């Protein structure tokens, strides 16, 4: 009886705790050199330690001091944070890491955790979308694992270009639900999902995300109109 309950739990709502754990374990294996390479910890390269990490620490310390500065005097000779195209301070997930940085007083390793969490969010979001399209757990897992182990993500793993794109599957999911049964609430959810992309940071990343969102959204709207839900969509819009 106990084993039956466990199986039912794992096949039901339990999927939404063990699936993220599985993706997290896969990421720890893929990027194991972060924790142990020739006996020492290492780090992501390029802009992560040179720009993203210091910016996160600055915004965390700024928040801890009760400020919301629009100018960063410590990077590139000083620049306007409010005009920084790679700043995701206004994204809920990005702001969460600023809060954590403020609580920790700045930590060099936090930006690396942020990068991996963004990979995790991308995998879980794609998993949720694939499940919503009727795929089983196995195919959805394959999709999520293929994403985090794909060449584009391995090559651009630490680039801010990826940050807006991790929310694309959530927008697809919101588009599907809005087209299936258009309501004001689902319209608001769709708008919120799009806002996650727009506040994700990198303008090129937003552009690439829109290349994935706009054609899919247009296709789903055309399908909804064809299936006789055009009047509902018009009212909702």
Secondary structure in CASP SS format (residue, H / E / C, confidence):
PFRMAT SS
TARGET T0000
AUTHOR 0000-0000-0000
METHOD secondary structure of the structure
MODEL  1
X C 1.00
X H 1.00
X H 1.00
X H 1.00
X H 1.00
X H 1.00
X H 1.00
X H 1.00
X H 1.00
X H 1.00
X H 1.00
X C 1.00
X C 1.00
X C 1.00
X H 1.00
X H 1.00
X H 1.00
X H 1.00
X H 1.00
X H 1.00
X H 1.00
X H 1.00
X H 1.00
X H 1.00
X H 1.00
X H 1.00
X H 1.00
X H 1.00
X H 1.00
X H 1.00
X C 1.00
X H 1.00
X H 1.00
X H 1.00
X C 1.00
X C 1.00
X E 1.00
X C 1.00
X C 1.00
X E 1.00
X C 1.00
X C 1.00
X C 1.00
X C 1.00
X C 1.00
X C 1.00
X H 1.00
X H 1.00
X H 1.00
X H 1.00
X H 1.00
X H 1.00
X H 1.00
X H 1.00
X H 1.00
X H 1.00
X H 1.00
X H 1.00
X H 1.00
X H 1.00
X H 1.00
X H 1.00
X H 1.00
X H 1.00
X C 1.00
X C 1.00
X C 1.00
X C 1.00
X C 1.00
X C 1.00
X E 1.00
X E 1.00
X C 1.00
X C 1.00
X C 1.00
X C 1.00
X C 1.00
X C 1.00
X E 1.00
X E 1.00
X H 1.00
X H 1.00
X H 1.00
X C 1.00
X C 1.00
X C 1.00
X C 1.00
X C 1.00
X C 1.00
X C 1.00
X C 1.00
X H 1.00
X H 1.00
X H 1.00
X H 1.00
X H 1.00
X H 1.00
X H 1.00
X H 1.00
X H 1.00
X H 1.00
X H 1.00
X H 1.00
X H 1.00
X C 1.00
X C 1.00
X C 1.00
X C 1.00
X C 1.00
X H 1.00
X H 1.00
X H 1.00
X H 1.00
X H 1.00
X H 1.00
X H 1.00
X H 1.00
X H 1.00
X H 1.00
X H 1.00
X H 1.00
X H 1.00
X H 1.00
X H 1.00
X H 1.00
X H 1.00
X H 1.00
X H 1.00
X H 1.00
X H 1.00
X H 1.00
X H 1.00
X C 1.00
X C 1.00
X C 1.00
X C 1.00
X H 1.00
X H 1.00
X H 1.00
X H 1.00
X H 1.00
X H 1.00
X H 1.00
X H 1.00
X H 1.00
X H 1.00
X H 1.00
X H 1.00
X C 1.00
X C 1.00
X H 1.00
X H 1.00
X H 1.00
X H 1.00
X H 1.00
X C 1.00
X C 1.00
X C 1.00
X C 1.00
X H 1.00
X H 1.00
X H 1.00
X C 1.00
X H 1.00
X H 1.00
X H 1.00
X H 1.00
X H 1.00
X H 1.00
X H 1.00
X H 1.00
X H 1.00
X H 1.00
X H 1.00
X H 1.00
X H 1.00
X H 1.00
X H 1.00
X H 1.00
X H 1.00
X C 1.00
X C 1.00
X C 1.00
X H 1.00
X H 1.00
X H 1.00
X H 1.00
X H 1.00
X H 1.00
X H 1.00
X H 1.00
X H 1.00
X H 1.00
X H 1.00
X H 1.00
X H 1.00
X H 1.00
X H 1.00
X C 1.00
X C 1.00
X C 1.00
X C 1.00
X H 1.00
X H 1.00
X H 1.00
X H 1.00
X H 1.00
X H 1.00
X H 1.00
X H 1.00
X H 1.00
X H 1.00
X H 1.00
X H 1.00
X H 1.00
X H 1.00
X H 1.00
X H 1.00
X H 1.00
X H 1.00
X H 1.00
X H 1.00
X H 1.00
X H 1.00
X H 1.00
X H 1.00
X C 1.00
X C 1.00
X C 1.00
X H 1.00
X H 1.00
X H 1.00
X H 1.00
X H 1.00
X H 1.00
X H 1.00
X C 1.00
END
